[in-house]
């Protein structure tokens, strides 16, 4: 393990004691994760940070420092095919996955390998695509957490259209699953972005990618689309959520442009211990938003911990 495997840029210091761990993945691929200890003499537990699509460990340094200030140890993953974990295609810029079980098993393996060194209880903190991964892993009992927080979880796609799943299946059947969908990459200027109002946090992400272009990830493939719709459709079946018994927080962004906010209400209706907060002025990346917006999320997070007795 080493801290030298982290990308460091000005204005984005790593959490205290951060160290990278590399795990062997399927077919010789590597999985990168970062663990940072609690800075408290009496650790409250461990928060498992599950980033969204295109994201990487370094983007969550500020979140990790804030969690340490709350008394927690922190574990953050680079999903297979993202960040500095091994990419899944020769064209490393494509966002690709065959099935979400690959992501969920990566989370399980990471926790299995780190379990002895992470203080309990466990709290998951998942954003966007990470929210689909975390909910899937919890509902399938691949991981056990004592509380779960979700920031703009990807439990539905705002861009979904009738026949989208069939089209993705057809493209995979025709051997085109690794083909990028015909949609431009996300905007690379702050003025054109649809995910945050906070320029400073936006620019940290851009400096990280400029410093280490290997962190960058572009548009998704048809296989990713099909895999995403498969897991989303699983969540639409109430029986899927029967094993989600821990306290849950769902944070929904009012200026959402990527995920389907109605899916948050549908899933919340099937959970026994849940608070959903709606932040009208927030864009998709709530944890990368302005201070006042983030404060609303952290207030909800603190209430979640109280409900869980943590």
VOTILUM-241030 format. One line per 5 residues: for each residue x, y, z of N, C-alpha, C. Coordinates in steps of 0.02 Angstrom, whole numbers, plus 32768, in hexadecimal, padded with zeros to 4 digits. Layout:
REM VOTILUM-241030
X,Y,Z,X,Y,Z,X,Y,Z; ...
//
This chain:
REM VOTILUM-241030
802A,7FC5,8000,8000,8000,8000,802C,803E,8000; 8012,8074,7FE3,803B,80B0,7FDB,800F,80EC,7FCF; 8027,8127,7FE4,8004,8165,7FD4,801E,8182,7F92; 8054,8165,7F76,8071,817F,7F39,8047,816E,7EFC; 8016,8142,7F04,7FEA,8130,7ECC,7FAC,815C,7ECA
7FAE,8195,7EEB,7F79,81C6,7EE9,7F8F,8202,7EBF; 7F5F,8221,7E9D,7F6D,825D,7E75,7F60,829A,7EA1; 7F93,82C2,7EAC,7F8E,82FB,7ED9,7F93,833C,7EB1; 7F63,8368,7EBA,7F66,83AA,7E9B,7F5A,83DF,7ED1; 7F6E,841C,7EC3,7F66,8453,7EF2,7F1C,845D,7F03
7F0F,8468,7F43,7ECB,8474,7F59,7EA2,8437,7F66; 7EC0,83FB,7F60,7E9B,83BD,7F6B,7EC6,838B,7F92; 7ED7,839B,7FD1,7F01,836E,7FF8,7EDC,832D,8007; 7F02,82F6,800A,7EE2,82B6,801C,7ECE,82B4,8065; 7EA1,8288,8078,7E91,8280,80BF,7ECF,8267,80E5
7ED0,8275,8125,7F09,8262,814F,7F13,8216,814C; 7F51,8202,8141,7F62,81BB,8143,7F4A,8193,8107; 7F35,81B4,80D2,7F1B,8191,8097,7F4F,8163,8079; 7F3B,8126,806A,7F67,80F5,804A,7F40,80CE,8016; 7F61,80C3,7FDD,7F42,809D,7FA6,7F4F,8053,7FAF
7F1E,802B,7FA3,7F24,7FE2,7FA2,7F0F,7FCA,7F5D; 7F37,7F9D,7F41,7F28,7F80,7F00,7F12,7F38,7F09; 7ED9,7F27,7EEF,7EC0,7EE3,7EF4,7EBE,7EC3,7EAF; 7ECE,7E83,7EAB,7EC8,7E60,7E6B,7E7E,7E56,7E5B; 7E6C,7E66,7E1E,7E27,7E5D,7E08,7E21,7E23,7DD8
7DE9,7E1E,7DB6,7DDE,7DE9,7D86,7E0D,7DF1,7D4A; 7E25,7DB9,7D2F,7E4D,7DB8,7CF2,7E8C,7DE3,7CF9; 7EA9,7DE4,7D35,7EE7,7E08,7D3F,7EE1,7E53,7D45; 7EA4,7E6D,7D47,7E9B,7EB5,7D4D,7EA5,7ECB,7D96; 7EB8,7F0B,7D9E,7EC5,7F26,7DE0,7E8C,7F53,7DF6
7E7E,7F52,7E36,7E4B,7F7D,7E55,7E6E,7FAB,7E86; 7E65,7FED,7E7D,7E84,801D,7EAA,7E53,8034,7EDE; 7E68,8035,7F1C,7E3F,8051,7F51,7E6B,8079,7F80; 7E4D,80A7,7FA3,7E71,80D2,7FD2,7E51,80CD,8016; 7E79,80C0,8049,7E61,80BD,808E,7E82,80F5,80B5
7E5B,8116,80DE,7E74,814B,810B,7E59,813D,8151; 7E84,813D,8183,7E6D,812B,81C7,7E44,8163,81E7; 7E20,8151,8219,7E00,8184,8243,7E36,81AB,8267; 7E2B,81EC,826F,7E5B,8215,8294,7E45,821E,82DD; 7E11,81FA,82F0,7DF6,81FE,8334,7E13,81C7,835F
7E1B,81D4,839F,7E31,81A1,83CE,7DFB,816B,83D7; 7DBD,817D,83C8,7D86,814E,83CC,7D60,814E,8389; 7D78,8128,8358,7D5A,8128,8316,7D10,8116,8318; 7CE9,813A,82EF,7CA0,812E,82EC,7C8F,80F5,82BD; 7CBE,80E1,8292,7CB1,80AE,8261,7CD4,80BF,8220
7CBC,80A0,81E9,7CDA,80AB,81A7,7CA3,80BE,8176; 7CB1,80F3,814F,7C84,8105,8118,7CA2,80EB,80D7; 7C7A,80C5,80B3,7C8F,80A8,8073,7C74,80D5,803C; 7CA0,80F9,801A,7C8B,8129,7FE7,7C89,8105,7FA3; 7C4E,8109,7F83,7C43,80E8,7F43,7C38,811E,7F0E
7C6B,8130,7EE8,7C65,8167,7EB7,7C37,8156,7E7D; 7C28,818B,7E58,7BFD,8183,7E1D,7C24,8173,7DDE; 7C02,8170,7DA6,7C22,8162,7D67,7C53,819A,7D55; 7C8B,8188,7D39,7CC3,81B4,7D25,7CEC,81CC,7D60; 7CD6,81C0,7D9D,7CF8,81DD,7DD7,7D32,81B2,7DEF
7D59,81CD,7E1D,7D96,81AC,7E34,7DA4,81C2,7E7C; 7DD1,819E,7E9C,7DDE,81A7,7EE3,7DED,81F0,7EF5; 7E19,8210,7ECF,7E31,8253,7EE1,7DF9,8287,7EE2; 7DC5,827B,7EBC,7D8D,82AB,7EBA,7D6A,82AE,7EFE; 7D73,827B,7F28,7D50,8276,7F68,7D7F,8285,7FA3
7DB9,82A3,7F97,7DE5,82B5,7FCE,7DC3,82E3,8000; 7DA1,8316,7FE8,7D80,8345,8016,7D4C,8321,8040; 7D23,82F7,8020,7CF1,82D0,8044,7D12,82A4,8079; 7D4A,8284,8066,7D6D,8259,8095,7D87,8280,80D1; 7DA2,82BC,80C4,7DBB,82E5,80FC,7D81,82F8,812B
7D48,8308,810E,7D0E,831A,8137,7CF6,82DF,8160; 7CF8,82A3,8143,7CE4,8267,8168,7D16,8258,81A0; 7D56,8263,8193,7D87,825B,81C9,7D78,828B,8203; 7D65,82C8,81F1,7D55,82FA,8225,7D19,82E4,824F; 7CEE,82BA,8232,7CB5,829F,8257,7CC7,8261,827E
7D06,824A,827A,7D1D,8211,82A1,7D21,81D0,827C; 7D18,81D1,823A,7D15,8193,8214,7D57,8184,81F0; 7D64,8143,81E7,7D93,812D,81B4,7D6E,812D,8171; 7D94,812D,813A,7D75,8133,80F8,7D95,8101,80C9; 7D6B,80E3,809F,7D82,80B7,8069,7D61,80CF,8029
7D89,80DB,7FF4,7D6F,80F2,7FB4,7D89,80C4,7F7E; 7D5F,80B3,7F4E,7D72,8086,7F18,7D74,80AA,7ED5; 7DA2,8094,7EAA,7D9D,809F,7E62,7D7C,8061,7E45; 7D40,8069,7E29,7D1E,802F,7E0D,7D46,8011,7DD3; 7D3C,7FD0,7DC5,7D5A,7FB3,7D8A,7D4B,7FDD,7D4C
7D7E,7FEE,7D26,7D74,8016,7CEA,7D74,8061,7CF6; 7D81,8077,7D33,7D80,80BE,7D44,7DBE,80D1,7D6D; 7DCB,8113,7D70,7E04,812A,7D97,7E44,8109,7D80; 7E6C,80F1,7DB0,7EA9,80CE,7D9F,7EA3,8083,7DA8; 7E67,806A,7DB6,7E5C,8022,7DB0,7E63,800E,7D67
7E71,7FCF,7D5B,7E7A,7FB8,7D16,7E3D,7FC7,7CEC; 7E48,7FE1,7CB0,7E11,7FED,7C81,7DFD,7FAB,7C61; 7DC1,7FA9,7C47,7DA4,7F6B,7C30,7DA8,7F61,7BE5; 7DBA,7F96,7BC0,7DC0,7F92,7B77,7E03,7FB1,7B62; 7E19,7F9F,7B26,7E56,7FBE,7B0B,7E4E,8009,7B06
7E13,801F,7AF2,7E04,8067,7AF2,7DF1,807A,7B3A; 7E22,8091,7B60,7E18,809D,7BA7,7DE9,80D7,7BB5; 7DD7,80FD,7B82,7DAD,8137,7B8D,7D63,8125,7B8D; 7D52,80E8,7B7A,7D0B,80D4,7B78,7CF4,80C0,7BBE; 7CB7,80D5,7BD0,7C98,80BE,7C0E,7C74,807D,7C02
7C90,8046,7C1B,7C77,8004,7C06,7C6F,7FD5,7C42; 7C3C,7FAC,7C3F,7C33,7F74,7C6E,7C03,7F43,7C4E; 7C0C,7F03,7C5C,7BDE,7ED0,7C41,7BA2,7EC7,7C6F; 7BAE,7ECA,7CB0,7B78,7EC0,7CE1,7B8C,7EE2,7D22; 7B5B,7EFA,7D47,7B6A,7F1E,7D84,7B83,7EF1,7DBC
7B7A,7EB0,7DB5,7B95,7E83,7DE7,7BE1,7E88,7DEB; 7C02,7E9D,7DB4,7C4A,7EA9,7DB5,7C5B,7EE0,7DE6; 7C36,7F16,7DE5,7C3F,7F4D,7E14,7C31,7F36,7E5C; 7BF8,7F13,7E64,7BE4,7EFF,7EA7,7C16,7ECE,7EC6; 7C31,7EA1,7E9D,7C63,7E72,7EB7,7CA4,7E95,7EC8
7CB4,7ECB,7EA3,7CF0,7EF2,7EB4,7CE8,7F11,7EF9; 7CAD,7F29,7F08,7C9F,7F45,7F4B,7CA5,7F0F,7F80; 7C89,7ED5,7F72,7C8C,7E9D,7FA2,7CD5,7E89,7FAF; 7CFC,7E81,7F79,7D42,7E6C,7F80,7D6A,7EA0,7FA6; 7D5E,7EE0,7F98,7D81,7F15,7FBC,7D74,7F11,8007
7D35,7F09,801A,7D25,7F06,8061,7D3F,7EC6,8081; 7D3D,7E8E,805C,7D58,7E50,8076,7DA3,7E56,8085; 7DC6,7E79,8059,7E0E,7E80,8061,7E22,7EB1,8097; 7DF7,7EE3,80A4,7E08,7F17,80D3,7DE4,7F0F,8116; 7DBB,7EDD,811D,7D8E,7ED7,8157,7DB3,7EDB,819A
7DEC,7EBB,819F,7E0F,7EB8,81E0,7E2C,7EFC,81F4; 7E36,7F29,81C4,7E56,7F69,81D3,7E25,7FA4,81D6; 7DE5,7F97,81CA,7DB4,7FCD,81C9,7D87,7FC9,8207; 7D82,8000,822C,7D56,7FFF,8267,7D0D,7FFB,8254; 7CE7,7FD7,827C,7C9E,7FD4,8274,7C7F,800B,829F
7C40,801D,828F,7C14,8004,825A,7C25,8020,8215; 7C05,8002,81E2,7C0F,8019,819D,7BD4,8045,8187; 7BE5,807B,8165,7BB4,80A7,8146,7BC7,80AE,80FD; 7B98,80A4,80D0,7BA7,80AF,8089,7B90,80F6,8076; 7BB9,8116,804C,7BAA,8158,8031,7BB4,8154,7FE6
7B7D,8152,7FC1,7B80,8141,7F7A,7B60,8177,7F4F; 7B82,8188,7F18,7B69,81BB,7EEA,7B59,819D,7EA6; 7B20,81B0,7E8A,7B0D,81A1,7E45,7B15,8157,7E35; 7B40,8145,7E04,7B49,80FF,7DF4,7B5E,80D7,7E31; 7B86,80F5,7E5C,7B99,80D4,7E9A,7B5D,80C3,7EC4
7B27,80EA,7EBE,7AEA,80DB,7EE2,7AC8,809D,7ECA; 7ACC,8090,7E88,7AB1,8051,7E6D,7ADB,8016,7E85; 7B1D,801F,7E85,7B49,7FEA,7E9A,7B3E,7FDA,7EE4; 7B3D,800E,7F0E,7B35,8003,7F56,7AF1,7FE4,7F67; 7ABC,7FFE,7F49,7A7A,7FE2,7F57,7A76,7F99,7F40
7A92,7F8B,7F05,7A93,7F47,7EED,7AB9,7F18,7F1B; 7AF3,7F2E,7F33,7B1C,7F04,7F5E,7AFB,7EF9,7FA2; 7ADB,7F2D,7FBD,7AB8,7F26,7FFD,7A7B,7EF9,7FF5; 7A54,7F03,7FC1,7A17,7EDC,7FB8,7A26,7E93,7FAA; 7A5F,7E85,7F8A,7A72,7E40,7F7D,7A9D,7E22,7FB5
7AA6,7E48,7FEA,7ACB,7E34,8025,7B14,7E22,8016; 7B30,7E43,7FE4,7B77,7E3C,7FD5,7BA0,7E64,8007; 7B83,7E99,8021,7BA3,7EC1,8056,7B6E,7ED1,808A; 7B85,7EDE,80C6,7B58,7EF0,80FD,7B6F,7F34,8119; 7B41,7F63,811B,7B50,7FA5,8138,7B1C,7FB5,816D
7B2E,7FE2,819A,7B01,7FF5,81D0,7AD8,8033,81C0; 7AEB,8056,818A,7AC5,808F,8171,7ADD,809C,812A; 7AB0,80B9,8101,7AC0,80C4,80BB,7AA8,8109,80A5; 7AD6,8131,808B,7AC5,8174,8071,7ACE,8174,8026; 7A9E,8192,8003,7AA0,8194,7FBA,7A99,81DB,7FA2
7AC8,81F0,7F78,7AC7,8232,7F59,7AB4,822A,7F0F; 7A79,8245,7EFD,7A61,8241,7EB8,7A6C,81FC,7E9A; 7A52,81C7,7EBA,7A61,8184,7EA3,7A43,8175,7E5E; 7A68,814D,7E38,7A53,813B,7DF5,7A26,80FD,7DF9; 79E8,8109,7E0D,79B6,80D3,7E0F,7986,80D8,7DD5
7993,8107,7DAA,796E,8112,7D6C,7994,8144,7D43; 798D,8141,7D00,79B0,816F,7CD4,7980,81A2,7CB7; 7991,81E1,7CBD,7965,8215,7CA2,7960,8210,7C56; 7994,81F7,7C36,7996,81F3,7BED,7976,81B3,7BD1; 795B,8189,7BFD,793F,8149,7BE5,7904,8155,7BB7
7903,8130,7B80,78CB,8135,7B51,78B0,80EF,7B44; 7873,80EB,7B2A,7853,80AB,7B1B,787E,8084,7AE9; 788D,8047,7AFA,78B5,801D,7ACE,7900,8023,7AD9; 7915,804C,7B09,795D,8055,7B15,797F,8014,7B2A; 795E,7FEE,7B55,797C,7FB0,7B6C,7980,7F7D,7B32
794C,7F7B,7B08,794E,7F4E,7ACF,7986,7F62,7A9F; 798E,7FA3,7A94,79C3,7FBB,7A67,7A08,7FA7,7A82; 7A12,7FAF,7AC3,7A52,7F9B,7AE1,7A5D,7F50,7AD8; 7A28,7F28,7AE3,7A2E,7EE0,7ADA,7A3E,7ECF,7A91; 7A1E,7EF1,7A63,7A2A,7EE4,7A1C,7A72,7EF4,7A09
7A8C,7F2C,7A22,7AD1,7F3F,7A13,7B02,7F0C,7A2F; 7AF5,7EF3,7A6B,7B20,7EBF,7A87,7B1C,7E7F,7A5F; 7ADF,7E6C,7A4A,7AD5,7E2F,7A23,7AFA,7E33,79E0; 7AFE,7E6F,79C4,7B20,7E7A,7985,7B6C,7E83,798D; 7B84,7E79,79CA,7BCB,7E80,79D6,7BE3,7EC7,79DE
7BB4,7EF5,79EB,7BC4,7F3C,79F1,7BBE,7F56,7A38; 7BC0,7F29,7A69,7BB8,7F3E,7AAE,7BED,7F6E,7AC6; 7C2A,7F68,7AA9,7C61,7F94,7ABD,7C63,7FD5,7A95; 7C30,7FE0,7A6B,7C2C,801E,7A45,7C0F,8056,7A70; 7C2D,8091,7A6B,7C13,80CA,7A90,7BCF,80DE,7A75
7BA4,80F4,7AA2,7B63,810E,7A8C,7B6F,8151,7A68; 7B44,8163,7A39,7B50,81A0,7A11,7B3B,81E0,7A35; 7B5B,81EC,7A6E,7B4D,8227,7A97,7B90,8247,7AA9; 7B97,8289,7AA5,7BD7,82AA,7AB5,7BEA,829F,7AFE; 7C2B,82A4,7B0C,7C43,82A2,7B50,7C28,82DE,7B77
7C2B,82D9,7BB9,7C15,8310,7BE3,7C3F,834F,7BD6; 7C21,8389,7BE2,7C43,83C9,7BD8,7C82,83CD,7C03; 7CB7,83ED,7BE8,7CF5,83F5,7C0D,7D01,843D,7C23; 7CCF,8467,7C1D,7CD4,84AB,7C37,7CA2,84B4,7C6F; 7CB4,84DC,7CA0,7C87,84E7,7CD8,7C45,8506,7CC1
7C49,8535,7C92,7C0D,8558,7C7B,7BDB,8529,7C5B; 7BF1,84F3,7C3C,7BC4,84C5,7C19,7BB2,8488,7C43; 7BCE,8483,7C7F,7BC3,8446,7CA6,7B7C,8444,7CC3; 7B63,8407,7CD0,7B1F,83FE,7CEA,7B1F,83DB,7D2D; 7B5A,83D7,7D4E,7B5D,83AF,7D8B,7B6B,83D6,7DCB
7B85,8413,7DC7,7B93,843A,7E03,7B92,8485,7DF5; 7B82,84AB,7E2A,7B86,84F4,7E27,7BC9,850E,7E43; 7BF2,84E1,7E5C,7C2F,84F6,7E7F,7C6C,84F3,7E51; 7C86,852D,7E3F,7CBE,8530,7E10,7CFE,8511,7E2E; 7D0C,851F,7E6D,7D4A,8507,7E8A,7D4D,84BB,7E8B
7D16,849B,7E9F,7D16,8452,7EA1,7D18,8435,7E5A; 7CF7,8455,7E2C,7CFA,8440,7DE6,7D43,8443,7DCD; 7D65,8479,7DDC,7DA9,8482,7DC3,7DDB,8452,7DE2; 7DCE,843D,7E20,7DF9,840A,7E3E,7DF6,83CA,7E15; 7DBA,83B5,7E03,7DB3,8379,7DD9,7DD9,8381,7D97
7DD3,83BB,7D77,7DF5,83C5,7D38,7E41,83C6,7D40; 7E5A,83E2,7D77,7EA2,83E2,7D84,7EBB,839B,7D90; 7E94,8373,7DB1,7EA8,832E,7DBD,7EAE,8308,7D7B; 7E7E,8311,7D4F,7E80,82EE,7D0E,7EB9,8308,7CE4; 7EC6,8349,7CE5,7EFE,8365,7CBF,7F40,834A,7CDA
7F45,8342,7D1C,7F82,8329,7D3B,7F8C,82DF,7D2B; 7F56,82BA,7D27,7F5A,8272,7D19,7F22,8260,7CE8; 7F2E,8266,7CA7,7EFA,8259,7C75,7EDD,8212,7C79; 7F01,81E4,7C98,7EE7,81A0,7C9F,7EA8,819D,7CCA; 7E9B,81D2,7CF0,7E5E,81D4,7D19,7E20,81E1,7CEF
7E28,81FC,7CB3,7DF0,8213,7C8B,7DC8,81D8,7C6F; 7D87,81E3,7C67,7D5B,81B0,7C4B,7D25,81D2,7C22; 7D17,81B6,7BE7,7CE8,81D5,7BBA,7CA3,81B5,7BBC; 7C81,81B9,7B84,7C3C,81A2,7B7F,7C37,8156,7B85; 7BFC,813E,7B94,7BF1,80F7,7BA2,7BE7,80CF,7B62
7BED,808C,7B6A,7BDF,805E,7B34,7B97,8043,7B3A; 7B82,8021,7B05,7B3F,8003,7B07,7B3B,7FCD,7B3C; 7B72,7FAB,7B49,7B72,7F78,7B7E,7B66,7F98,7BC2; 7B84,7FD3,7BCE,7B78,7FF6,7C0D,7B2F,8009,7C12; 7B11,8021,7BDC,7ACA,8034,7BDD,7A9F,7FF8,7BF0
7AAB,7FBF,7BCF,7A84,7F83,7BDE,7A8C,7F6C,7C25; 7ACA,7F6D,7C3F,7AD6,7F58,7C84,7AB5,7F87,7CB5; 7AB6,7FC7,7CA7,7A96,7FF8,7CD3,7A4B,7FEE,7CD5; 7A2C,7FE3,7C9C,79E4,7FDA,7C9A,79D0,7F98,7CBB; 79FB,7F66,7CB8,79ED,7F27,7CDA,79E8,7F32,7D25
7A19,7F55,7D42,7A17,7F5E,7D8B,79DF,7F8E,7D9F; 79D2,7FC0,7D76,799B,7FEF,7D83,7958,7FCA,7D84; 794F,7F9D,7D54,7910,7F78,7D51,790A,7F47,7D8B; 7942,7F2E,7DA4,793F,7F03,7DE0,7924,7F2B,7E1C; 793A,7F69,7E22,7923,7F93,7E5A,78D8,7FA1,7E56
78BC,7F9C,7E1B,7874,7FAA,7E12,7849,7F72,7E30; 7868,7F39,7E40,7843,7F02,7E5F,7849,7F09,7EAB; 7812,7F14,7ECE,7816,7F1F,7F17,783A,7EE8,7F3D; 7835,7EAA,7F26,7855,7E73,7F49,78A1,7E7B,7F4B; 78BC,7EA0,7F1A,7905,7EAA,7F18,791E,7ECE,7F56
78F4,7EF7,7F75,7909,7F22,7FAC,78FA,7F05,7FF1; 78E2,7EC7,7FF4,78CD,7EAA,8033,7905,7EA6,8066; 7943,7EA0,804E,797C,7E98,807C,799D,7EDA,808F; 7980,7F12,8079,799C,7F53,808A,797A,7F6B,80CA; 7998,7F5B,8103,7979,7F69,8143,799B,7FA0,816B
79D4,7FB8,8154,79F7,7FEC,8179,79D8,8030,816C; 79E4,8061,8197,79CD,80A6,818A,79EC,80C1,8149; 79C3,80E6,8123,79D8,80FE,80E1,79CB,8148,80DC; 79F8,816C,80BB,79EF,81B1,80A7,79F2,81B5,805B; 79C1,81D6,803C,79C1,81E2,7FF4,79C1,822E,7FEA
79F4,8248,7FC8,79F7,828F,7FB8,79E9,8298,7F6E; 79B7,82C1,7F5E,79A0,82CB,7F1A,79AD,8314,7F05; 79CA,831C,7ECA,79DC,835F,7EB2,79A3,837D,7E89; 7991,83BB,7E99,795A,83DC,7E76,796B,83ED,7E2E; 79AB,83FC,7E1F,79C0,840D,7DDB,79E2,83D1,7DBB
79C4,8397,7DC5,79DF,8358,7DAB,79D9,8353,7D60; 7A0F,833D,7D3E,7A0E,8337,7CF6,7A20,82F1,7CDE; 7A32,82C4,7D0C,7A4C,8283,7CF6,7A23,8248,7D0F; 7A0F,8247,7D4E,79EA,820E,7D68,79A1,8220,7D71; 7977,81EC,7D77,792F,81F5,7D7D,791C,81FE,7DC6
7909,823A,7DD9,78F8,8247,7E1F,78BB,8220,7E36; 788D,8210,7E0A,7851,81EA,7E1E,7864,81A5,7E38; 789C,818A,7E20,78B2,8148,7E38,78C4,814B,7E82; 78DB,8184,7E9A,78EB,818B,7EE1,78AC,8183,7F0C; 7876,81A2,7EF6,7837,819C,7F1B,781D,8154,7F1A
7822,8134,7EE0,7809,80F0,7EDA,782F,80C1,7F09; 7870,80C7,7F0A,7897,809A,7F34,788E,80AC,7F7E; 788B,80EB,7F8E,7881,8100,7FD4,7841,80E2,7FF0; 780E,80DB,7FC6,77CE,80C1,7FDC,77D2,8078,7FF3; 7807,8055,7FDF,780E,800F,7FF1,7843,8003,8027
785D,8039,8044,788F,8032,8078,7870,8043,80BC; 7884,801F,80EF,7862,8025,8130,787D,805E,815B; 78BA,8074,814F,78D9,80A7,8179,78FF,80D7,814B; 78DC,8109,8131,78F9,8133,80FD,78E6,817C,8106; 7914,81A8,80F6,7906,81F0,80F0,791C,8205,80AA
78EF,8225,8086,7902,8243,8045,7903,828E,804D; 793B,82AD,803A,793F,82F6,803B,7943,830F,7FF3; 791E,8343,7FE5,791D,8362,7FA3,7940,83A5,7FA8; 7975,83AF,7F81,799B,83EC,7F83,798E,8412,7F42; 7960,8442,7F43,7948,8461,7F04,797F,847F,7ED9
79B1,849F,7EF8,79E2,84C4,7ED2,7A1F,849A,7EBE; 7A1F,8459,7ECF,7A59,842E,7EC2,7A57,8411,7E7C; 7A92,840E,7E5D,7A9B,83E6,7E21,7AB0,839F,7E35; 7ABE,8376,7E03,7AC7,832E,7E0E,7AFD,831D,7E42; 7B36,833D,7E3F,7B6D,832C,7E6C,7B67,8353,7EAE
7B3A,833C,7ED8,7B2A,8360,7F16,7B68,8369,7F42; 7B92,8337,7F45,7BCD,833B,7F70,7C04,8366,7F52; 7BFD,837A,7F14,7C2D,83A8,7EF3,7C0D,83ED,7EE9; 7BD7,83F9,7F0B,7BB2,8437,7F03,7BCD,846F,7F30; 7BAA,84A7,7F31,7BBC,84DF,7F5C,7BB4,84CD,7FA6
7BD5,84F3,7FD0,7BD6,84E3,8018,7B8F,84DE,8036; 7B63,850D,8023,7B20,850C,8041,7AF8,84CF,802C; 7B02,84B8,7FEF,7ADF,847B,7FD8,7AFC,843E,7FFB; 7B3D,843B,7FFF,7B5D,8402,8020,7B49,83FF,806A; 7B3F,8439,8089,7B2C,843A,80CF,7AE9,8418,80DA
7ABB,841F,80A9,7A7B,83FD,80AE,7A84,83B1,80AC; 7AB1,839A,8081,7ABE,8352,807F,7ADC,833A,80C1; 7B0F,835E,80DA,7B30,8347,8116,7B01,8349,8153; 7AD2,8377,8154,7AA0,8377,8189,7A76,8338,8187; 7A62,8324,814A,7A3D,82E5,8142,7A67,82A9,8155
7AA7,82AB,8144,7AD5,8275,8155,7ADB,826D,81A1; 7AE0,82A5,81C4,7AE4,82A2,820D,7AA4,8286,822B; 7A6B,8297,820D,7A2C,8279,8226,7A2B,822E,8219; 7A46,8219,81E0,7A4B,81D1,81D1,7A74,81AE,8206; 7AAD,81CA,8218,7AD7,81AB,824C,7AB2,81A7,828E
7A8B,81DB,829D,7A64,81DA,82DC,7A30,81A3,82DA; 7A0E,819B,82A1,79DB,8166,829C,79FB,8121,82A3; 7A3A,811B,828B,7A5D,80DB,828E,7A80,80D0,82D1; 7A80,8103,82FC,7AA1,80FD,833C,7AED,80FC,8336; 7B07,8120,8305,7B50,811F,82F8,7B6E,8162,8310
//
